[in-house]
Amino acid sequence: MNRLPLILAAGAVLAGCATAPTKLTDFTANSGSPRSAEQLAMRFEHADLALRVDPATRSIRGDATLTFATSAELSRIVLELDRNLPIDSAQVDGVMLPPSAISNPEGRLYLTLPAPLPAGAHTKVRLRYHGVPHVAKRAPWDGGFTWSKTADGQPWISTTVEGEGCDLFWPCIDHPQGKAERIDLHISVPAPLVVAGNGVATGMDEANGWRTYHWRARHPSTYGVALNIGPYEMLSGEYHSRYGNRIPLRMWYLKGHEEKARGLFAEFTPMLDFFESRIGPYPFGDEKMGVVETPHLGMEHQTINAYGNGYAKSPLGYDWLLHHELSHEWFGNQMTNADWDDMWLHEGFGSYMQPLYLEQLRGEREFQSELFNHRKSLLNKAAIVSGKTQRIEDVYDDSRGGPGNDIYTKGSLILHTLRNLIGDEAFFAATRRMVYGTDQPLPGKFVPRYSSSKEFIALCNEISQQDLGWFFDAYLYHAALPELLEQRSGDQLTLTWKLKDGGSFPMPIEVRVNDRIERLSMANGQGTLQLPPNARVTIDPASRVLRHAPHIDAWKAEQNQSKKKG
């Protein structure tokens, strides 16, 4: 791997033909490395990003002006940018930097300043760059550009950068807390292509066979900024929110897909109403709820969710992908985890919203069926939360020792267990406070915020008026599920909780005895129940508590053996 700094002369011109991109450095390929001291001392006020995207050469040319406020004296500016996008020129507050002041050894870009910036300064950094951006091999599971074509051969382009980060196509602070307070995007593409972007459309210019689309968004999540380019047509509508505001609805789709797109578009309103009734106001009502058809499966790009599910019909009567990506407007974009170690707050809540939606749409059977689908998938190889700073792929990839897909399904089942433990009122109140930072969110009265597992635990403790440390310690910080031991002796049933790593676990449990439900408090991790003769007994008949299930483990082991033989 070439680790030499990319230092180019100021004002260098774009080469006549694009060169093949090199392999990403480990630093660039993994979003969420700790921020540098300089980045911790910068507040990202504004990003103004002009990008020329050329499908013919699969290259880009960028001109980014970034505005920061400083909280300490700085002798250099530190950003992230893939080395495949060399810098042509760099200016700080209008002063051109010499080549010797620009270095990018690993994908972390250093700009040495001609004079130190004092604390309390507001500085503008302008970077011009070009290159062939990294191509995603299997979007959205790995990041980069997707250069696709529509059925009639027109360019169809998208970006997905959740795992690798915003630095794959623009200079940014590649950390969940690296959000700019505002971003203006000016995306130039060959006419008559269309750019569906984040936030609010502010116009389009056309000249010399090129179109430039202008978009503006506030507090965009770092990986939520996306490019979506194609020969799109658009559906428009409006959602009359239960909070009194009106939210623009937009759907960009490919020609020939209008009928199916209208079917998907019809799902926008009931889904929005569900989230608003359960959680609170749609966070970006002054911008839009947007969805764009993409050549990859999907991604929660802020106000412009990527959708590539092929408008597939479901026996459940709703589009799961649309629902899941929409959930991230609340859990991911409005509330962003402060560190990727807490990614379960995005994916666990997003996943739990789906059985809750099915409960509203279809009833108890579909609700429980979806929860059981979650239960069958659990790996339980690593704790959901490690308690230390993590890069995003170290969380998503179980082969690296992370929890992997458990952040989705185990996260969902942990939340279901918590809800049954503390009750709906406390559960949704804690969730609302985590998402909005207030008990009574109203449109226009809140801004996106950061949260963490620790904050959510504190909110649950406060609102439920219980000390739930034992609950979260067992479920979040340990991989193995609690085990419930049963002992039946004559007319007495004894239940005992056992944690693999020891500790207290006073989880109440319901027991159905014949046709009567008994609730054991399990105050010391144990409970007893007197049984009538020949009693029929079912432990946890409503499946309220996530626990070890030997029969599921045996089934999974057999499934794995069958795969190996196959």
N, C-alpha and C positions, 0 to 999 in steps of 0.2 A: 504494500500500500504506500503510495507516494504521500509523504507528510511534509514536503517542502512548502514554505509559505507561498501563497499566491499574491505576489506584489507586481502590479501592473502600472505602467506609466500613466499619470493623470491625463485624461482626455483621449485614451486609446480608442480606436474605432473598432466596430464590430467586424469580425472577419467575414469574408464573402460567403463562406460555407460553414455550416455547423459541424462541430467535432463531437465525437461520441462521448457521453458522460463517463466519468470514472466511478469506481465503486465508492459508496458513501463511507465516510469514516464512522467508527463506532459512536463517536460523539454526535454526529448528525443523524445517524440512524436510530437514535434513542432520545426521544423528547423527555425533558424534565430533569436534566442534570441540575445540580444546585446552581443558583445564580451567583455571579461574581460579586465581589464587594461593590464594584462600580454600578452594577445593575440594581443592587439593593438600595443604592443612593439615588436612583433615578425614578421619577414618576413619568410614565409614558402618557403624554397628553394627547398627541395627535399623530396619525400616520396618513400621509398623502401619497398614494401609490399609483403611478402610471405604468401600465404593462402593455407591451405590444406582443401579441401571441401570434406566431406565424406557423400555421399548420403545414405549410410546404416544407419547411426545414425543421419542424418540431423544436423550434427554439423560441426564446423569449428575450425581450430587452426591457429593462426596468429603470425607472427613475423615481426614487423614493425620498421624500422629505419627511423626517421624523422629528417631532418636537418633544423635548423632555424638560422637566423641572428637576433641579438638583437639591438634595438635602444635605450634601457634604461636598467638600472640595474634591474636584475630579481632575486628574491629569490625562485621562484617556476615556473614550467611550467604548463600551463593550457590547456587542450584539452577536446574533447568530446568523449565518448565511452559508449554505452549501458551497463547497469549494468548486463545484461545477458551474458556478455563476460568478466568474471573476469580476472584480471591481474595475471599472473604467476610470472613474474619478470620484473623489470624496471631498466634500466641503463641510466646514463647521462654521456656522454663522457667517457664511459668505466667503470664508478664507479657504482657498484650495490647499489640501494637504499634499505634501510631497510623497512620492512612492515609498520612501523609507518610513513614513508614519503609518502605513497600511500593512497589516499582516493578518493572515487567516490560516494558521497552521493545521487546525483540526476541524474547522467549521465554526469556530468561535472567532469573530472578527474584531480585531483591535485597531482602534483609531487613536493614535497618540496626538494630543492636542498641542498647538503651538504655544499656548499659555494655559495654566490651570483655570478651570471654571470654579467660581466661588459657590458656596452653598447659597441656595435661594435664587440661582440663575435659571433663566429659561433659554434653552439653546436649540438651534435647528441644525440637524445633520442631513445633508443631501448626498445620496449615493446613486451613482449611475453604474449599471452592471448589465451583463448579457450572458447568454450561454444556452446549453442544451440541458434542460432540467431532468432530474431523475425520473425514470419511467416506472410506474407501478407494475409489478409482474402479476399481481393477483388482487387488484383493488376490490373492496376497501380494506382487505386484511393486511396489505402492506401499502405504504404511502408513495405518492408521486403523481405524475401526470398520466392520464389515460388518453391516448390519441386514437380515437375510434372513428368509424364512419357509419353513417346511416344506411338504410337499405338502398337508397338511391345514390350512395357514394359521396355524400357531403360530409365535411368534417364535423365530428361530434367529440368534444373535448371536456374533460373534467379533472379536478384535483381532489385527492384524499390524503390528508396529512396528519391524521390523529396520532398515529404511532411515532412518526418521524418528526413531525412538527412543521410550523409555519416557515421555517428557514429553508424549506425545499424550493420556495419560489419568491420569497421576499425577506428583506433584512428585518429581524424582529427579536424579541426576547422570548426564546423558546422554553417557556415555563408556564404552568397554569396561571401563575400570578403575573404574567407578562402582558396582560391586556392593555391595549391603548384605550383611552377614554373615548376616542372617536377615530373613525377611519373614513377617508374618501378614496374611492377606487375609480380609476379611469382606465378601462380595459379596451384596447384597440384590437379589432379582428377584421379579416377580409369581409366586405359586404357580399351577400346580404345576411351574414351570420348574426345571431342574437346572443347577447350576454345576459344571463339571469343572475343577479347579484344579491349580496347581503344588504339588508336595510331598505332604504328608500331610493327609488330612481330619481335622479336629478337632471336627466336629459341625455340626449344622444346627438353626436356630431358626425357628419359623413363628408369625406373628401378623398379624392384620388383613389377610389376603390376600397377605402377602409372606413369602418365605423368605430367610433369611440363612445362607449356607454359609461355613464357616470352614476355611481352609487355611493350612498352615505349611510353608515351604521354607527351606533353608539355601543361602547363597551363590548366589542366583539370578542368572543372566546378565541384563544390563539389558534386553535385548529379549526375553529368555526368559520374562518374566512376562506372562501372557496371560489374557484373559477368554474363556470358552467356555460359552455359555448356550443351552439348548434343552430340548425335552421328551425328554431322553435316557433310554435304558435302558442297563444296564451288564453286561458280562461280567467275571468275576473268576477268577483262577487264581494259580498260584505257580510260580516257576522255581527249581529246585534247582541252584544255581550250582556250577561245578567248583571254586570256592573255599570251599565248605562252607556259605555262607549261603543263606537263602531270600528271594527277591525277589518282592514282590507284583506281580501283573500285572492291569492294568485297561484295559478298552476301553469307551468310551461311544459309543453308536450311536443312530441314529434308529429309531423303531418301523417295522417292516416290513423292516428290513435285517438281522435277526438271523442268518439263514443265511449271508449274505455276510460279516457281521462275524465269525462263528465261523471262517470260512475264513481271514480275515486274522489273527485271534487265534492260530490254530494256527502262524503263522509267527513269533510272538514268541520262542518257546524256541530254535529253531534259529538265529535271527539273534543272539540274546544269546550263545549258546554260541560262535558264530563270533567275535564281537568279543572275548569273554573269552579265547578260545584264541589269538587273534592279538595282542591289545593288552594286556588285563588286566581286572581286576574291573569290573563295571558300577558306575559312579561313585556312583549314588544308590540303592543296594540297600536302605538303611534307609528309603527313602521309597516309590518304586514305579517300574516302567516303565508309563507311561500313554500312551494314544492316544485321541484324540477326533475324531469325524467332524465336519468343518467345511464351511461353504459356499464355501470357497476351497481351492486345491490343497494347500497344506501349509506347515508352518514348524516349526523345531526348538525349540519351547517346552519349557523344562526340565521333565522328568518328565511332560509332558502334550503330546506331539507332535501337532500338527494334521495331520489326514489328510483329504483331499478328492479322492482319485484315483478315486472311484466303484467301488472294489473291482474294478478292471479286470484281466482275465486277461492273462497274458503268455506268449509261446511259451517264455520262459526259465524259467517256473515259479516266479517269485517276484515280490513287489511291490516295484518299485524305489524308490517314494516312501517306503514304510515303512522300507526299509533305509537310504536316504540320510538321512532325518531322525533315525533312531536313531543313526547314526554320529556325529551332532553332540552326543550326550550325552558322548562322549569328546572329540571335536574341535569345541569351541565352548562347551560348558557346564563340563566338567571342566577342560579346557585352553582358556583364552580368549586370543586374541591381545591383546597389550598395546596395540596400535594397529591401526586398521582397515587400515593399509597392509600388514599381514601376514595379510589375510583368506584368502589361499591356504592357510594352515595349517588353516583350518576346511574350506574347500570342496575343496581339492586332496586332502587326506587322505580326506575323506568320499567323494569321487568314486572314488579308487583302491580303496577298500574294496569297491566293487561288482564290478569284474572279479575281485578276489581271492575274493569270495564265490561268484561264478559258477564260478571254477576249482575250488572245493571242491564245489559242487553238481553241476556238469555236465562239468567237464573242460577240456582245453586249447583246444578249438575255440571255446567260448563266451567263455573268458577272452581269447583273442586277438581275437575278433570285437568284444568290447566296447572293448578298447583301440584298435582301428582306428576305431570310431565316435568315440572321443575325438579321435583324430588328425585325422579329417576336419573337425572343427569349428574348428580353431585359427585365430585371427585374426592373432596376432603383430604387432599394431599398437603395443602399449605393453608395457613391462616388467611382469612380475608384481609386483615390489616396486620402489617408487620410492626408498626410503631416506629418506623424509620423512613427517611426520605427515599422515594423510589422513582425510577424512570418508568415511563408508561408501559413499555414492552416487558419490563421485568414483572409487572403486575399481570398483564394479559396473557403472557406466555407461560403455561404451566411447566414446559420443558426447562425453563430457566429457574424453576423453584417458586414461581408465583402461583396465585390461586386460580388463574385462568378463567374459564367460564363460570366458576363458582361465584365470581362477583355479580353475575347476573342472577342465577337461579338460587344459589344459597343465600345471597343477599335478599332476594324476594321472600324466601321462606323465613329468614330471620325477622324481617319486618312483619310478616304475617303472625309469627309467634309473639312478637312484641305487642302488636295491636290487640291480640287476644288477652295478653297479660294486663295491659294498662287501660284498655278500653278505647273505643273510637274517639271520644272527645279529646282525651289526652294525646293519643297518637297523632291525630290530624292537626292538633294545635302545635305540637312540637315540630311536625313536618312543615307547617306554614311558617313558623318562626325561623326555621333553618333556611327556607327558601327566600323569604322576603326580609327577614330581620325585624318583623313586626307582627302583632296579632291581627291587625286589621288593615291588610294591604288594599290600597285603592289605586286605580290606574293613574299614572303620572306622579305617584307619591312615594315611589321606591326606585332603587337602582340595583343593577346586578351586584352580587356580593360573593364573598368566599366563605366556605364553611369547612368543617372537618369532622371526623368521627368523634373527637373529644367534645366539640361544641354540641353535636347532636345528642351525645350521652348526657351532657349537662342540662340540655333543654328537657330531655325526657325525665331526668331526675327532678328538675324544678317543677314541671307541669304536673307530673303524676304524684309528686310529693312522696317519692320512694327513692331509696338508694338502689339503683339498678346495676351497680358495678359488677355484681356476680353474673348478671345476664350477659352483658356485653363482653366481659372477660372470657366467658365460656364460648360464646358464639363468634366473636370477631377475632380474638387474639389467639385462639387455639384451633388447630385443624380438625381434630376428632370431634364428632358429635357426642353430646351427653347420652349416656346409656341408662335405660330404665330397667332395673332388675325386678322380676316378679317372683314372689314366693307364696304359694298357696298351701296352707296347712289346715285341713278340716274346714271350718267355717270362717277362717280368717285369711284375708289377702294382705300381704305386705309388699309395698312398692318402695324401692330405694334408688335414688339417683346416684350414678357413678360417673365421674369425670376421669378421663384417661390420665390427665396431668394433676389430678387431685383438686381439692378446693370445694367450696360450698356451692350448692345449686338448688335453692329452695323453690323450684318451679312447680306451681300448682298443676294438678292433672285431673282431668275428668275421667270417671269410670262409669260405664253403663252396666247396671246390674239388672238383668231381665229388661224391664221397660222403664227403669228409673235411673236418672243421672245423679251421680254423687260427685262432689268436687272435693278432692283432698288438698289441703293447704301445703303439705310437704314442707312445713316450716323448717325442719332440720334436715331436709333432703330425704325424709322418709315419711310414709303414711301407712296406716292400717285401716282395713275396712272389714266389718263383719258381714258375712254373706249368708243368705238363706240356703237351705238344702238344694243341691243340684242347680245352683244359679248359673245363668248364662252371663259371661263377663266379657266386656269389650273395653280395652284401654284406649282413652282418647278417641271416642267414636266420631267426633267432628274434625279430627286431624288438625287440632289447634297448635300442637307443639312439635317443633322440629327435633327429632331424636334419631339415634342409631337404629337402623332397621336391618337385621341380619338377612331377611328374605330378599331385600333389594340388593344387598351386597352379593348374595349367592347368585342371583339372576345376572348381575353385571359381570361376575366372574365367568359365568357360562357364556355370555355374549362375547366376552373378550377371547375366550378359547375358540369359539366358533369362527371369529374373524381371523385368528392365527392359522387355523386349519384351512380356511378358505383361501 
